[in-house]
Amino acid sequence: ISKTDAVRSQLAHDMADGGYVIWRLWPEYRAMSDGRLEVFGPEVLPGLQPRTVARFVLLDAQYRFGTVLVNHRRGSVGQLVGALHADRTWRLTYLDDVSVVFVRSVEDPLRWPALDLDAPGLFESLGDVRDPGSQQRLSARTNLLASLGRPDLALRGWQEALLRNPDLPGG
């Protein structure tokens, strides 16, 4: 996300991404939270984390988000990603091995086109690398695609992971 790419309204994100938001988007955007208990306090900080569908709905009613940045490699956010993707209020506009970005559907569809999950080259190529990092990336992709309601694409990712790592636990 760059300063010119983010929708100019409230940005929903996890505290783990707050430091990045501050670094890349401040002062145009303020981070909702960034994990500093001394700033937010242990009573407030957990309530600012849009990790579940229910928590997101409550926060969205309060802040009226325009953009949602979800770190899909942190914890269990598959239900939130799936719910946002299924909701016509939101449009999936970006994904990678770590994050997904949804933009509220009322925003300019020419500037913020929906991402085509069937597009070739959706993810960066891993080449011939067969290390734990590439395995983690494939696992994240597979879980994300399953959360987005695309088990066909998730299965392809899992098959690639098994080809690269035949001794994969649970494979």
C-alpha positions in Angstrom: 0.0 0.0 0.0 1.3 3.4 -0.8 0.0 6.8 0.2 -1.5 7.4 -3.2 -3.0 3.9 -3.3 -5.0 3.8 -0.1 -8.6 4.9 0.0 -8.8 8.2 1.9 -11.0 7.0 4.7 -10.7 4.9 7.8 -8.3 1.9 7.5 -9.0 -1.3 9.4 -5.9 -3.3 10.3 -4.4 -5.5 12.9 -2.1 -4.1 15.6 0.7 -6.2 14.0 0.4 -4.0 10.9 0.1 -0.7 12.8 3.8 0.0 12.7 3.8 -0.5 8.9 0.8 1.8 8.6 2.5 4.5 10.6 5.7 4.1 8.6 4.1 4.1 5.1 0.9 6.1 5.5 1.3 8.6 8.3 0.3 11.5 8.6 -2.4 11.0 5.9 -3.7 7.9 7.8 -3.5 7.2 11.5 -3.0 3.7 12.7 -5.9 2.3 14.7 -3.5 0.4 16.9 0.1 -0.7 16.8 0.6 -3.0 19.7 1.9 -0.4 22.2 0.1 -1.2 25.4 1.5 2.0 27.0 -0.4 4.0 24.4 -3.6 2.1 24.1 -3.8 0.2 27.3 -4.6 -3.5 27.9 -8.3 -2.7 28.2 -8.7 -0.9 24.8 -6.2 -2.7 22.5 -7.9 -6.0 22.2 -11.2 -4.3 21.2 -9.4 -2.6 18.3 -8.4 -5.8 16.6 -10.7 -6.7 13.6 -9.7 -10.4 13.6 -13.2 -11.9 13.8 -16.3 -11.2 11.7 -18.2 -10.0 14.8 -15.4 -7.7 16.0 -15.0 -6.3 12.5 -18.8 -5.6 12.2 -18.7 -3.7 15.5 -15.7 -1.7 14.5 -17.0 -0.9 11.0 -20.2 0.4 12.5 -18.2 2.8 14.6 -15.5 3.8 12.1 -17.0 3.2 8.7 -13.9 1.7 7.1 -13.0 2.4 3.5 -10.1 0.0 3.3 -9.4 -3.3 5.2 -5.8 -4.6 5.4 -5.8 -8.2 6.8 -2.6 -10.0 7.6 -3.8 -13.6 6.7 -0.6 -15.2 8.1 -1.3 -14.0 11.6 -3.7 -16.3 13.5 -7.0 -17.4 12.3 -8.5 -14.7 10.1 -9.9 -17.1 7.5 -13.5 -16.5 8.5 -13.0 -12.7 8.3 -11.4 -12.9 4.9 -14.1 -15.2 3.6 -16.9 -13.0 5.0 -15.4 -9.9 3.5 -15.0 -11.6 0.1 -18.6 -12.9 0.2 -20.0 -9.5 1.2 -20.8 -7.3 -1.8 -20.0 -4.3 0.4 -16.3 -5.1 -0.1 -14.1 -5.7 -3.1 -10.9 -7.7 -2.9 -8.3 -5.5 -4.6 -4.9 -6.9 -3.6 -3.3 -10.1 -2.1 0.1 -11.5 -1.6 1.7 -14.1 0.7 1.1 -12.0 3.8 -1.8 -9.7 3.3 -5.1 -9.0 1.6 -6.7 -5.6 0.9 -10.4 -5.1 0.6 -11.9 -1.7 -0.5 -15.5 -0.7 0.2 -17.5 -1.2 -3.0 -18.7 2.4 -3.2 -15.1 3.5 -4.0 -14.1 4.0 -7.6 -14.1 0.6 -9.4 -11.8 1.9 -12.1 -9.2 2.9 -9.6 -9.9 -0.1 -7.3 -10.8 -3.0 -9.7 -11.7 -6.3 -8.2 -8.8 -8.8 -8.2 -9.3 -11.8 -10.6 -8.4 -14.9 -8.6 -8.0 -16.8 -11.9 -5.5 -14.4 -13.4 -2.2 -16.0 -14.3 0.7 -14.9 -12.1 -1.6 -14.0 -9.2 1.2 -14.8 -6.8 4.9 -14.2 -7.2 6.7 -17.2 -8.6 8.7 -19.2 -6.1 11.0 -20.6 -8.8 12.9 -23.7 -7.8 13.4 -22.6 -4.2 12.6 -25.5 -1.8 13.2 -24.1 1.6 11.0 -23.6 4.7 10.2 -20.1 3.6 8.8 -21.2 0.3 6.8 -23.9 2.1 5.4 -21.3 4.5 4.4 -19.1 1.5 2.6 -22.0 -0.2 0.8 -22.9 3.0 -0.3 -19.3 3.4 -1.5 -19.2 -0.2 -3.4 -22.4 0.2 -5.1 -21.3 3.4 -6.0 -17.9 1.9 -7.5 -19.4 -1.3 -9.6 -21.8 0.7 -10.8 -18.9 2.8 -11.7 -17.0 -0.4 -14.0 -19.9 -1.4 -11.7 -21.3 -4.0 -10.9 -24.9 -3.0 -9.9 -25.6 -6.6 -7.0 -23.1 -6.4 -6.2 -24.1 -2.8 -5.8 -27.7 -4.0 -3.4 -26.7 -6.7 -1.3 -24.9 -4.1 -1.3 -27.9 -1.8 -0.3 -30.2 -4.7 2.6 -27.8 -5.5 3.6 -27.9 -1.8 3.6 -31.7 -1.9 5.7 -31.8 -5.1 8.2 -29.5 -3.6 8.3 -31.2 -0.2 7.1 -34.8 -0.4 8.0 -35.4 3.3 5.7 -32.6 4.4 4.0 -33.5 7.7 0.4 -34.3 7.1 1.0 -34.6 3.3 
